Amino acid sequence: MGSAHYRAESESGDHIEDPSEDALFMLIDDLNGSDNTFVVIQPDEDAPAWFTSVAVLDAGGYEVVRRDTVRGDLEVDTEAGIDRIARDLTIWMAARDLAGPPTARNKNASNTTQGPA
């Protein structure tokens, strides 16, 4: 069963329960290269089955990590557009709730890393 509630928390301690796409945009937009370098989003439970994080890169842009331990997925991408990151993460998190447990068919399809569209 997917997680019904999740939490986004930045290094600075800002947090939002069940963040919307706009809320994720604001959290990511507030990141900087010194004291607020990342935000983590994960289910609000003791042993979350998935997480995603966004971190500021020294060279500019962001590193986006998506990890789903149930499905064995790990995706690491770089992205410059905050609006695209917020939208993609919102879709990815919703898929965790809707997909249910992996099957032999969708597990193999989900082990790919998405590139830029």
Secondary structure as the mmCIF struct_conf table of DSSP 4:
data_model
#
loop_
_struct_conf.conf_type_id
_struct_conf.id
_struct_conf.beg_label_comp_id
_struct_conf.beg_label_asym_id
_struct_conf.beg_label_seq_id
_struct_conf.end_label_comp_id
_struct_conf.end_label_asym_id
_struct_conf.end_label_seq_id
BEND BEND1 ALA A 4 ALA A 4
STRN STRN1 TYR A 6 SER A 10
TURN_TY1_P TURN_TY1_P1 GLU A 11 SER A 12
BEND BEND2 GLY A 13 GLY A 13
STRN STRN2 HIS A 15 GLU A 17
BEND BEND3 ASP A 18 ASP A 18
HELX_RH_AL_P HELX_RH_AL_P1 GLU A 21 ASP A 29
TURN_TY1_P TURN_TY1_P2 ASP A 30 ASP A 30
BEND BEND4 GLY A 33 ASP A 35
STRN STRN3 PHE A 38 PRO A 43
BEND BEND5 ASP A 44 ALA A 47
BEND BEND6 ALA A 49 ALA A 49
STRN STRN4 TRP A 50 VAL A 56
TURN_TY1_P TURN_TY1_P3 ASP A 58 ALA A 59
BEND BEND7 GLY A 60 GLY A 61
STRN STRN5 TYR A 62 ASP A 68
TURN_TY1_P TURN_TY1_P4 THR A 69 GLY A 72
STRN STRN6 ASP A 73 GLU A 79
HELX_RH_AL_P HELX_RH_AL_P2 ILE A 82 ALA A 99
BEND BEND8 PRO A 101 PRO A 101
HELX_RH_AL_P HELX_RH_AL_P3 ALA A 104 ALA A 109
TURN_TY1_P TURN_TY1_P5 SER A 110 ASN A 111
BEND BEND9 THR A 112 THR A 112
#
